[in-house]
Amino acid sequence: QVHLVESGGGSVQPGGSLTLFCVGSGLSFSSYGMSWYRQGPDLKREVVAAIPSFGRRPDYAPSVKGRFTISKDDAKNTGYLQMTNLKPEDTGVYYCKLWDLSNIEHWGSGTQVTVSS
């Protein structure tokens, strides 16, 4: 059975940093691409960063480019989202998603990030 668990969320002031983790079991990260999504107060879920599984470069939403870095360690079955210079509009629940070339998807249950002074 596949499980993805996000962690690392919390409350920070504007300009602060957080690193989110996505730990998987029951699957091999090396076979999957990974994305991080954010669901804001309007409940709209948007992709903020993605990394394909076959050597292509990561891709970022314009709103986070230069501030967020996505990566994954296939040997540890763990994905990361490093977030710096956080802004109030970064507030939301962050989800990781793994997907394969057959479009099979696996989602975690999310971790809350709150950016507020």
C-alpha positions, 0 to 999 in steps of 0.5 A: 500500500502506498503512503505519502506523508508531508511534514515540515509545515508551520507558522513563520513571519514574512521573509522566513524559510521552511523546508517541507518533506514528503516521505513515501512508502510502498513505492519507489521514488525513482519511478515517479515524477514529483510535484508540490501543490498549494491549496490557499484559502480560496480552496483552489489547488495550484502546482507550485513546483514539479520535477520529472523523473527522467532528468529534466529540469524542475519547473516552478510557478512564476509566483515562487520562482527564485524562492522555492527549490524542489528536489528528491532523494530517490534512495531515501524515498523522500522529496523536499520543497525548500521555501525561502523569503516566504510571503503571506500569499504562500499561506496554504496547505501544501501537498506532494504528488507523485506520478508515473508515465501511466498517469498513476498519481499518489497524493499525501494528506498535506501540511499547513504553512502559514505566513503572517506577521 
